Amino acid sequence: MSGFPGGTAVSLVSVYDWPAADGQAGGSPHLHTASTEGYVVVSGTGAVETLSGNGYERHELKRGTVLWFTPGTVHRAVNGSGDLQVVVVMQNAGIPEAGDAVFTFPEATLADTEAYVAAATAPAAPGLTEAERGEATRARRDLAIEGYLALRERVETEGPAAMKPLWDKAAQLVSSRAETWRRIWAAGPKAQADATGAHLDALAKADATHLCDAHAANAGDAAGKWGMCGRLETWDLRP
């Protein structure tokens, strides 16, 4: 079947080396509401801080580390060596790009939907220069760090139950997008899984028809973007 395997997406991330309020360099803490995200570290060292049902954890990163986060896990990439680079594999290609991430902004921003959307989308505002997009991305990161540090303190004091208000707000923020995401899922990840099922049915009958469509595909040149965790190189992996 056409499209990148398994209904996934892949990108190369050079994690930001901007220091944050707590002295650690890195990206914007956030969670995904519908998709699991995986890191494969290709160079440099650092860490991922997570807030989840397990409470607060810190996971060290070095070349060859493979780490993933299920939906709802707040994750913060920390660039320890200054040159941390990871390949990111995202479940449900198309859904993360359609906005399934929620930032850990301060409670006052999360409580005001208009303020949240303005802060989350600031780097994508039309008419910005590349330098201005970088500045907006860093300001968004700093706002997410502010909320994250307060949330981390609550989780360390109160336990994972302190995550519930963020999870509830995240669901509210994305609920109107669920039907659009369902169509993306049906046309991509689900269609690929269904195709594999059909292939297994055919192979059980020694039917090689689908093998006659064997081919290789090339995604072409990468596009550069200002991402949540770092500078991205992404590819159009649609059929």
URQUI-V819019 format. One record per backbone hydrogen bond with DSSP energy under -0.5 kcal/mol. CO is the residue of the C=O (numbers start at 1). NH is the residue of the N-H. If there is no record, write none. Layout:
CO|NH, CO|NH
//
This chain:
4|7, 5|8, 7|93, 9|90, 10|235, 11|13, 11|88, 12|14, 12|233, 13|15, 13|86, 14|231, 18|26, 20|23, 24|20, 25|79, 29|104, 30|75, 31|102, 32|72, 36|91, 37|69, 38|89, 39|67, 40|87, 41|64, 43|85, 45|80, 45|81, 46|61, 47|78, 48|59, 49|76, 50|57, 51|74, 52|55, 55|52, 57|50, 58|60, 59|48, 61|46, 62|65, 65|41, 67|39, 69|37, 70|73, 72|74, 74|51, 75|30, 76|49, 77|27, 77|79, 78|47, 78|80, 84|15, 85|42, 85|43, 86|13, 86|88, 87|40, 87|89, 88|11, 88|90, 89|38, 90|9, 92|95, 92|96, 94|98, 95|98, 95|100, 96|99, 100|33, 102|31, 103|105, 106|109, 106|110, 107|111, 108|112, 109|112, 111|113, 112|116, 113|117, 114|118, 115|119, 116|120, 117|121, 118|122, 121|124, 122|125, 125|128, 129|133, 130|134, 131|135, 132|136, 133|137, 134|138, 135|139, 136|140, 137|141, 138|142, 139|143, 140|144, 141|145, 142|146, 143|147, 144|148, 145|149, 146|150, 147|151, 148|152, 149|153, 150|154, 151|155, 152|156, 153|157, 154|158, 155|159, 159|162, 160|163, 161|164, 163|166, 163|167, 164|168, 165|169, 166|170, 167|171, 168|172, 169|173, 170|174, 171|175, 174|177, 175|178, 177|181, 178|182, 179|183, 180|184, 181|185, 182|186, 183|187, 184|188, 185|190, 185|191, 188|192, 189|193, 190|194, 191|195, 192|196, 193|197, 194|198, 195|199, 196|200, 197|201, 198|202, 199|203, 200|204, 201|205, 202|205, 202|207, 203|206, 206|208, 208|211, 208|212, 209|212, 210|213, 211|214, 223|234, 225|227, 225|232, 228|28, 229|16, 230|227, 231|14, 232|225, 233|12, 234|223, 235|237, 237|4
//
